[in-house]
Amino acid sequence: FALSLLMFLGVVTRNRALAPWFALAQLRWSPQAVRDVWRLGLPIAGTYASEAGFFSVLTLLIGTLGMEALAAQTVLNQIIYIVFMVSAGLSHAASIHVSEACGVADFARARRLGVISLVLGAAAMLMVAVPYVVVPELIVALFISAEHSRHTATLALAASGLLIAALMQLFDASQNIGNGVLRGTGDTAGPFRISLIGYWLVGLPCAYVLGSVGGYGVYGVWVGQTIGLAATALMLMLSFNTRLHGLAAQVGTVPPAVQAR
Protein backbone atom coordinates (compact mmCIF):
# COMPACT_ATOMS: atom_id res chain seq x y z
CA PHE A 1 0.00 0.00 0.00
CA ALA A 2 2.78 2.40 0.86
CA LEU A 3 4.53 1.67 -2.44
CA SER A 4 1.27 2.24 -4.34
CA LEU A 5 0.83 5.60 -2.61
CA LEU A 6 4.37 6.68 -3.48
CA MET A 7 3.89 5.66 -7.11
CA PHE A 8 0.59 7.56 -7.25
CA LEU A 9 2.17 10.71 -5.84
CA GLY A 10 5.06 10.37 -8.28
CA VAL A 11 2.71 10.18 -11.25
CA VAL A 12 0.44 13.08 -10.29
CA THR A 13 3.26 15.43 -9.28
CA ARG A 14 4.91 14.93 -12.69
CA ASN A 15 1.67 15.54 -14.58
CA ARG A 16 1.22 19.19 -15.53
CA ALA A 17 -2.56 18.98 -15.41
CA LEU A 18 -2.75 17.20 -12.05
CA ALA A 19 0.21 18.64 -10.18
CA PRO A 20 -1.46 21.99 -9.31
CA TRP A 21 -4.27 20.13 -7.55
CA PHE A 22 -1.78 18.48 -5.21
CA ALA A 23 0.30 21.55 -4.45
CA LEU A 24 0.77 22.50 -0.79
CA ALA A 25 -1.14 25.73 -1.49
CA GLN A 26 -4.26 23.64 -1.97
CA LEU A 27 -4.13 22.39 1.62
CA ARG A 28 -6.48 25.02 2.97
CA TRP A 29 -9.13 24.19 5.54
CA SER A 30 -12.64 24.37 4.12
CA PRO A 31 -15.48 23.32 6.43
CA GLN A 32 -17.90 23.24 3.50
CA ALA A 33 -15.62 20.95 1.51
CA VAL A 34 -15.26 18.63 4.49
CA ARG A 35 -19.03 18.49 4.96
CA ASP A 36 -19.54 17.76 1.26
CA VAL A 37 -17.00 14.94 1.30
CA TRP A 38 -18.51 13.38 4.41
CA ARG A 39 -22.04 13.75 3.04
CA LEU A 40 -21.14 11.79 -0.08
CA GLY A 41 -18.52 9.50 1.40
CA LEU A 42 -20.20 8.12 4.50
CA PRO A 43 -23.13 6.50 2.64
CA ILE A 44 -20.67 4.94 0.18
CA ALA A 45 -18.71 3.49 3.09
CA GLY A 46 -21.98 2.25 4.56
CA THR A 47 -22.88 0.56 1.28
CA TYR A 48 -19.56 -1.27 1.15
CA ALA A 49 -19.93 -2.25 4.80
CA SER A 50 -23.47 -3.50 4.19
CA GLU A 51 -22.33 -5.65 1.28
CA ALA A 52 -19.29 -7.03 3.10
CA GLY A 53 -21.41 -7.79 6.15
CA PHE A 54 -24.02 -9.53 4.01
CA PHE A 55 -21.47 -11.84 2.42
CA SER A 56 -19.78 -12.49 5.77
CA VAL A 57 -23.04 -13.43 7.48
CA LEU A 58 -23.89 -15.76 4.61
CA THR A 59 -20.51 -17.44 5.04
CA LEU A 60 -21.23 -17.89 8.74
CA LEU A 61 -24.60 -19.38 7.86
CA ILE A 62 -22.98 -21.79 5.41
CA GLY A 63 -20.48 -22.73 8.11
CA THR A 64 -23.34 -24.30 10.07
CA LEU A 65 -24.03 -26.61 7.13
CA GLY A 66 -20.75 -28.50 7.29
CA MET A 67 -17.06 -28.19 6.46
CA GLU A 68 -17.51 -29.21 2.82
CA ALA A 69 -20.11 -26.48 2.30
CA LEU A 70 -17.87 -23.88 3.92
CA ALA A 71 -14.88 -24.96 1.80
CA ALA A 72 -17.01 -24.78 -1.37
CA GLN A 73 -18.16 -21.28 -0.36
CA THR A 74 -14.54 -20.20 0.06
CA VAL A 75 -13.63 -21.46 -3.40
CA LEU A 76 -16.62 -19.75 -5.03
CA ASN A 77 -15.89 -16.49 -3.23
CA GLN A 78 -12.36 -16.50 -4.61
CA ILE A 79 -13.60 -17.07 -8.16
CA ILE A 80 -16.39 -14.51 -7.90
CA TYR A 81 -14.08 -11.89 -6.37
CA ILE A 82 -11.72 -12.10 -9.34
CA VAL A 83 -14.53 -11.65 -11.87
CA PHE A 84 -16.07 -8.92 -9.69
CA MET A 85 -13.17 -6.63 -10.64
CA VAL A 86 -14.60 -6.32 -14.16
CA SER A 87 -17.92 -4.93 -12.95
CA ALA A 88 -16.12 -2.76 -10.39
CA GLY A 89 -14.14 -1.10 -13.16
CA LEU A 90 -17.26 -0.56 -15.24
CA SER A 91 -19.04 0.85 -12.20
CA HIS A 92 -16.36 3.47 -11.56
CA ALA A 93 -16.14 4.40 -15.24
CA ALA A 94 -19.93 4.70 -15.51
CA SER A 95 -20.05 6.85 -12.38
CA ILE A 96 -17.56 9.32 -13.83
CA HIS A 97 -19.26 9.58 -17.22
CA VAL A 98 -22.76 9.84 -15.78
CA SER A 99 -21.63 12.61 -13.42
CA GLU A 100 -20.13 14.50 -16.38
CA ALA A 101 -23.39 14.17 -18.33
CA CYS A 102 -25.46 15.29 -15.34
CA GLY A 103 -23.09 18.19 -14.80
CA VAL A 104 -24.07 19.64 -18.19
CA ALA A 105 -27.74 18.65 -17.73
CA ASP A 106 -27.55 16.06 -20.54
CA PHE A 107 -29.76 13.54 -18.79
CA ALA A 108 -30.59 11.62 -21.96
CA ARG A 109 -26.89 10.89 -22.38
CA ALA A 110 -26.62 9.98 -18.70
CA ARG A 111 -29.36 7.43 -19.15
CA ARG A 112 -27.71 5.99 -22.29
CA LEU A 113 -24.44 5.68 -20.41
CA GLY A 114 -26.20 3.81 -17.62
CA VAL A 115 -27.84 1.40 -20.05
CA ILE A 116 -24.61 0.85 -22.00
CA SER A 117 -22.70 0.15 -18.79
CA LEU A 118 -25.29 -2.43 -17.76
CA VAL A 119 -25.18 -4.11 -21.16
CA LEU A 120 -21.37 -4.25 -21.08
CA GLY A 121 -21.43 -5.71 -17.59
CA ALA A 122 -24.03 -8.31 -18.56
CA ALA A 123 -22.07 -9.27 -21.68
CA ALA A 124 -18.90 -9.72 -19.67
CA MET A 125 -20.65 -11.86 -17.06
CA LEU A 126 -22.31 -14.02 -19.73
CA MET A 127 -18.93 -14.64 -21.34
CA VAL A 128 -17.51 -15.72 -18.00
CA ALA A 129 -20.55 -17.93 -17.40
CA VAL A 130 -19.71 -20.11 -20.40
CA PRO A 131 -16.76 -21.92 -18.78
CA TYR A 132 -18.73 -22.04 -15.53
CA VAL A 133 -21.33 -24.16 -17.29
CA VAL A 134 -19.08 -26.09 -19.67
CA VAL A 135 -16.04 -26.94 -17.53
CA PRO A 136 -16.87 -26.14 -13.88
CA GLU A 137 -14.66 -28.94 -12.55
CA LEU A 138 -11.58 -27.53 -14.29
CA ILE A 139 -12.18 -24.07 -12.82
CA VAL A 140 -12.67 -25.40 -9.31
CA ALA A 141 -9.58 -27.59 -9.67
CA LEU A 142 -7.49 -24.42 -9.98
CA PHE A 143 -8.28 -23.65 -6.34
CA ILE A 144 -8.46 -27.06 -4.71
CA SER A 145 -6.64 -30.28 -5.50
CA ALA A 146 -8.69 -33.05 -7.05
CA GLU A 147 -6.08 -35.69 -6.21
CA HIS A 148 -7.21 -36.27 -2.63
CA SER A 149 -10.37 -38.24 -2.03
CA ARG A 150 -11.29 -36.07 0.95
CA HIS A 151 -11.83 -33.17 -1.45
CA THR A 152 -14.41 -35.02 -3.54
CA ALA A 153 -17.46 -33.59 -1.76
CA THR A 154 -16.09 -30.06 -1.79
CA LEU A 155 -15.24 -30.29 -5.48
CA ALA A 156 -18.73 -31.52 -6.31
CA LEU A 157 -20.39 -28.74 -4.29
CA ALA A 158 -18.21 -25.99 -5.71
CA ALA A 159 -18.56 -27.24 -9.29
CA SER A 160 -22.35 -27.37 -9.08
CA GLY A 161 -22.32 -24.04 -7.25
CA LEU A 162 -20.69 -22.42 -10.28
CA LEU A 163 -23.93 -22.98 -12.15
CA ILE A 164 -25.69 -20.78 -9.60
CA ALA A 165 -22.74 -18.38 -9.57
CA ALA A 166 -23.15 -17.85 -13.32
CA LEU A 167 -26.52 -16.22 -12.64
CA MET A 168 -25.43 -14.66 -9.36
CA GLN A 169 -22.57 -12.78 -11.03
CA LEU A 170 -24.95 -11.30 -13.58
CA PHE A 171 -27.03 -9.69 -10.83
CA ASP A 172 -23.95 -8.84 -8.80
CA ALA A 173 -22.48 -6.95 -11.73
CA SER A 174 -25.81 -5.23 -12.36
CA GLN A 175 -26.14 -4.02 -8.77
CA ASN A 176 -22.50 -2.93 -8.68
CA ILE A 177 -22.88 -0.89 -11.87
CA GLY A 178 -26.24 0.35 -10.61
CA ASN A 179 -24.48 1.72 -7.55
CA GLY A 180 -21.98 3.50 -9.79
CA VAL A 181 -24.47 5.18 -12.12
CA LEU A 182 -26.66 6.29 -9.23
CA ARG A 183 -23.66 7.79 -7.47
CA GLY A 184 -22.87 9.57 -10.71
CA THR A 185 -26.10 11.51 -10.29
CA GLY A 186 -24.92 12.68 -6.88
CA ASP A 187 -27.05 10.23 -4.88
CA THR A 188 -25.03 8.11 -2.47
CA ALA A 189 -27.58 7.78 0.35
CA GLY A 190 -30.06 6.01 -1.94
CA PRO A 191 -27.74 3.10 -2.80
CA PHE A 192 -26.99 2.67 0.91
CA ARG A 193 -30.67 2.39 1.80
CA ILE A 194 -31.28 0.05 -1.11
CA SER A 195 -28.38 -2.17 -0.02
CA LEU A 196 -29.92 -2.51 3.43
CA ILE A 197 -33.23 -3.57 1.92
CA GLY A 198 -31.87 -5.83 -0.83
CA TYR A 199 -29.18 -7.57 1.21
CA TRP A 200 -30.61 -7.72 4.68
CA LEU A 201 -34.39 -7.66 4.24
CA VAL A 202 -34.55 -9.76 1.05
CA GLY A 203 -31.34 -11.70 0.50
CA LEU A 204 -30.54 -12.84 4.04
CA PRO A 205 -34.07 -14.04 4.93
CA CYS A 206 -34.32 -15.89 1.61
CA ALA A 207 -30.94 -17.52 2.18
CA TYR A 208 -31.89 -18.60 5.70
CA VAL A 209 -35.32 -19.91 4.74
CA LEU A 210 -34.09 -21.81 1.69
CA GLY A 211 -30.83 -23.02 3.21
CA SER A 212 -31.71 -23.86 6.81
CA VAL A 213 -35.49 -23.99 7.13
CA GLY A 214 -36.26 -25.35 3.68
CA GLY A 215 -33.52 -27.94 3.84
CA TYR A 216 -31.81 -27.03 0.57
CA GLY A 217 -28.50 -26.53 2.33
CA VAL A 218 -25.75 -24.51 0.73
CA TYR A 219 -27.61 -24.41 -2.58
CA GLY A 220 -30.51 -22.67 -0.86
CA VAL A 221 -28.16 -20.09 0.62
CA TRP A 222 -26.63 -19.40 -2.78
CA VAL A 223 -30.06 -19.05 -4.36
CA GLY A 224 -31.14 -16.69 -1.57
CA GLN A 225 -28.01 -14.64 -2.11
CA THR A 226 -28.81 -14.45 -5.82
CA ILE A 227 -32.35 -13.27 -5.04
CA GLY A 228 -30.98 -10.54 -2.79
CA LEU A 229 -28.56 -9.30 -5.44
CA ALA A 230 -31.30 -9.38 -8.09
CA ALA A 231 -33.66 -7.36 -5.89
CA THR A 232 -30.90 -4.84 -5.16
CA ALA A 233 -30.05 -4.46 -8.84
CA LEU A 234 -33.70 -3.91 -9.77
CA MET A 235 -34.23 -1.27 -7.08
CA LEU A 236 -31.05 0.55 -8.09
CA MET A 237 -32.12 0.71 -11.73
CA LEU A 238 -35.56 2.00 -10.84
CA SER A 239 -34.01 4.56 -8.51
CA PHE A 240 -31.58 5.67 -11.24
CA ASN A 241 -34.42 6.32 -13.66
CA THR A 242 -36.42 8.15 -11.01
CA ARG A 243 -33.40 10.22 -10.05
CA LEU A 244 -32.78 11.29 -13.65
CA HIS A 245 -36.46 12.21 -13.99
CA GLY A 246 -36.24 14.39 -10.90
CA LEU A 247 -33.03 16.11 -11.99
CA ALA A 248 -34.39 16.70 -15.48
CA ALA A 249 -37.61 18.16 -14.08
CA GLN A 250 -35.59 20.66 -12.05
CA VAL A 251 -34.01 22.11 -15.18
CA GLY A 252 -37.01 21.50 -17.44
CA THR A 253 -35.30 18.92 -19.65
CA VAL A 254 -36.90 15.48 -19.41
CA PRO A 255 -35.11 12.64 -21.27
CA PRO A 256 -37.25 11.13 -24.07
CA ALA A 257 -37.19 7.71 -22.42
CA VAL A 258 -38.54 9.24 -19.23
CA GLN A 259 -41.19 11.27 -21.07
CA ALA A 260 -42.51 8.02 -22.58
CA ARG A 261 -43.47 6.88 -19.11
Long-range contacts (C-beta under 8 A, 24 or more apart in sequence): 39-188, 40-186, 40-188, 41-188, 43-188, 43-189, 43-191, 43-192, 44-183, 44-188, 44-191, 44-192, 46-192, 46-195, 47-179, 47-188, 47-191, 47-192, 47-195, 50-192, 50-195, 50-196, 50-199, 50-200, 51-195, 51-199, 53-199, 54-195, 54-199, 54-200, 54-203, 54-204, 54-228, 55-225, 57-204, 58-203, 58-204, 58-207, 58-221, 58-225, 61-207, 61-208, 61-211, 61-212, 61-221, 62-211, 62-218, 62-221, 64-212, 65-211, 65-212, 65-217, 65-218, 65-221, 68-153, 68-154, 68-157, 69-157, 69-217, 69-218, 71-144, 71-154, 71-157, 71-158, 72-154, 72-157, 72-158, 72-161, 72-218, 73-161, 73-218, 75-140, 75-143, 75-144, 75-154, 75-158, 76-158, 76-161, 76-162, 76-165, 76-222, 78-143, 79-139, 79-140, 79-143, 79-162, 79-165, 80-165, 80-168, 80-169, 80-172, 83-125, 83-128, 83-169, 84-169, 84-172, 84-173, 84-176, 86-121, 86-124, 86-125, 86-128, 86-173, 87-121, 87-124, 87-125, 87-172, 87-173, 87-176, 87-177, 88-176, 90-117, 90-120, 90-121, 90-124, 90-173, 90-176, 90-177, 90-180, 91-117, 91-176, 91-177, 91-179, 91-180, 91-181, 92-180, 93-117, 93-180, 94-177, 94-180, 94-181, 94-184, 95-180, 95-181, 95-183, 95-184, 96-184, 97-184, 98-180, 98-181, 98-184, 98-185, 99-183, 99-184, 99-185, 99-186, 101-184, 102-184, 102-185, 102-186, 102-247, 105-247, 105-248, 105-251, 105-253, 107-244, 107-247, 107-248, 107-253, 107-254, 107-255, 107-258, 108-255, 108-256, 108-257, 110-181, 110-184, 110-185, 110-244, 110-255, 111-241, 111-244, 111-255, 111-257, 111-258, 113-181, 114-177, 114-181, 114-240, 117-177, 117-180, 117-181, 118-174, 118-177, 118-178, 118-237, 121-173, 121-174, 121-176, 121-177, 122-170, 122-173, 122-174, 124-173, 125-166, 125-169, 125-170, 125-172, 125-173, 126-170, 128-166, 128-169, 129-166, 129-167, 129-169, 129-170, 132-162, 132-163, 132-165, 132-166, 133-162, 133-163, 133-166, 136-160, 136-162, 136-163, 157-218, 160-219, 161-218, 161-219, 161-222, 164-219, 164-222, 164-223, 164-226, 165-222, 167-226, 168-222, 168-225, 168-226, 168-229, 171-226, 171-229, 171-230, 171-232, 171-233, 172-229, 174-229, 174-230, 174-233, 174-236, 174-237, 175-229, 175-232, 175-233, 175-236, 178-232, 178-233, 178-236, 178-237, 178-240, 179-236, 181-240, 182-236, 182-239, 182-240, 182-243, 185-240, 185-243, 185-244, 185-247, 187-239, 187-243, 190-239, 190-243, 191-236, 191-239, 194-232, 194-235, 194-236, 194-239, 195-232, 197-231, 197-232, 197-235, 198-228, 198-229, 198-231, 198-232, 198-233, 198-235, 199-228, 199-232, 202-227, 202-228, 202-231, 202-232, 203-227, 203-228, 203-229, 203-231, 203-232, 204-228
